[in-house]
């Protein structure tokens, strides 16, 4: 019989995770916009907001009105919402105050009720009233007060339906229902089409004629894979995305598995904490939502770091595979070579083997484009170093503050990288710690910063914790 007191660390964390994933939540699924009129913008005992809607999901459980500012009325003003079916049968009736319904953080007026079970696209009639409000002092629900004097406005009333779903269902909806056209993944699809047609996608970098000025600044393995998917029948973007999204999700979940498996022998609690943190932090969810390919490259990088002490040759190839997908970790190349050098104990043949292992896949996928137009290829890949500092979350890097552009702007970051390489060469820090420091420096000093960059650091922090705990156990 299982001794729960002895194995609680193995049982309780996954149990808590499962409970969290099945907790029901109200989640917005549909967005509507109806043309506003002066009468539809105010509420009092003589005027109501009335409309119909057809939620795309079952278990309809609420409505959210997107307000431009807080409704103009006392917080204790009563509001009454009724939901009827097409036959006029009242299904729900909710009475609340403006103070309770208005959500200041999101600027929305929110009504929730017990879920109405029905088939998707069932039609409902909605009526919102303020039964005790004098027409001389009406509730201004959605628009500036001056609009009460107009007959109509071009501004729509925007509202969303809420459905009740478990957390895992809401997250699944968040991932599946994303308009990724215009995101980076969309340009991988387009460049796959160029490659499939026999064109060089890097040529446009020479004269800045790239699609929507999206520079092809990455190594081309995913361009080849994109082209392959298009040639086997996934030609339209939606079809192509339906093919690749499961791959991105698998890489995202694979990283959680790597953290769980590597941390578990040291501490089950730490393992579940690390995996859960990875799965549910804002940056991972964002990257999954927009469909960035960083998960694939990061998965191979982490697998490489975990295998490096025992299977160095395999780890080198996996690192090269990560670079070939997306070379965000390129600044770790000297770290890997330094590590390979002192592991080879001065044997040049072993160091050459490690170098070939890293460069094999990146060179193999890049060679056709390098032969076709080497200058365009180099110009595209170095674009990240010379690009402007417009994307920085409002926190410009030091080179932007000093108005340094191009290669001079990379001096501060480069000097710090060299410091990390020296520490690795003197064996004062491990490869994992060096990788963590490299990405901390990168996030703090790179000219541009995008949301997807943050996910590269997150699992490395947990791997450094793992390393320190292992060192403590061996003392």
C-alpha positions, 0 to 999 in steps of 0.5 A: 500500500502506498505510504502517502506520508512518505511520498506526499512530495510525489503526489501532492504537486501534480494533484494540485496542478490537476485541480488548478487546471480543472477549475472553471473560469469565465472566459471571453470567446466572442467579440461583437460590435454594434453601431452606437446611437445616442439612445443606445449609449445611455441607461435609465428607466425609459431607455435600455441597451438591447441586442442579440448574440450567438455565442460560438461555444456552449455554457454561455455565462456572461457578457463584458462591455468594453467601456472607454471610461467608468460609467457616469453614475453613483457606484450603488446605481442598480443595473438589471440584465436579462437573457432570453431565448428566441421564444422569449423565455427568460433564462437568466436575470441578474441585478447588480450595482455599477460598482460591482459590475465595473472592472477598473483594471480592464475598463469593462462592465462585466456581468456573469451568471450561472452557465446556460447549457446549449449548443454553439451559436444558439441565439440569445436576446439581451436586455440591460436596464437601469430601472431606478435611474431618472432620465434627467440623469441617465447612466452613461455606459460607454461613451463621453457625455457629449454624445448624448446630444448627437443622433448617432456616432461612428463608434460601435458598442463593443462587447464580448460573451463569456463562457465557463470553461476549465482553466485548461480549456481556456488556455487551449482556446487562447492558443487555438484562437489567435490571428497570427497573420502579420506575426513572425510565423506568418513570414516564415510561411511566406519565405517557405513559399519563396524557397519552394519557388526556388527564390532566395529569401535573403536577397531583399535584405540588400535593398530593404524590399523585404515583405513589410520590412520583415528582415530574414534575420535567421538561419534558414532551417525553418524556411526549408521546413516551411517550404517542405510543408507547403510542397506536401499540401499545406499551401494556405496559411491556415492549413500550414499553421494547423500543421505546425502548431502541434509541433510548437506545442510539443516543443513547449511541453517538451521543455516542461518535461525536460525541467521536470525530469532533470529537477525531479531526482533532486527535489520533486517540489522544485521539479513541479514548481519549475515545470509549472512556472514554465508552462504558465508564465506570461512569456511562454503563453504569449509565445504560444499564442503568437506562434513563435518558433523559439520553443523549438530552438530552445528545446534543442538548446536545453537538451544540449546543455543537459547532455553536454557532460555525458554525450558531448558529441551529441550535445554539440550537434543539438546546439547546432540544430538549435542555431539552425532553427533560430540563432538566438543562442549564437553568443553561446558558441564560444562557451561551447568551444571553450568547454570542448577545448578543455574537455578535449585536453588539448586534442585538436582532433576532438576540438575539430570534431566538436566544431564540425558537430556544431556547424554541420547543420547550420552550414548544410541548410545555409550553403545554397543561399550563401553560394547564391548570394553571400553578401545578401546572406551576411547582410540579413544575418547581421541586421540584428546588430545594426537595426534601430532601437525602436523595440525596447519596451520604453527602456532604451539600451545604453547604446541607444541612450548614447546614440551609438548605432551599428557595431559600436553600439554592441561594445558594452554587451560584447565586453560583458560577453568576453568576461563570461567567456574568460570565466568559463575558460578559467573554469570558474563557472559552468556552461549552464551558469554561463548560458544564464549570464549570457542571456541576462546580459543580452536582455539587459544590453541588446539594442532591441528587445522582444517578448519572445526573448525572455523565454530563453532565460527562464528555464536556464534559471531553474537549471542553475538552481539544479546545478547548485543543489547538486553541488550542495549534495556532493559536498 
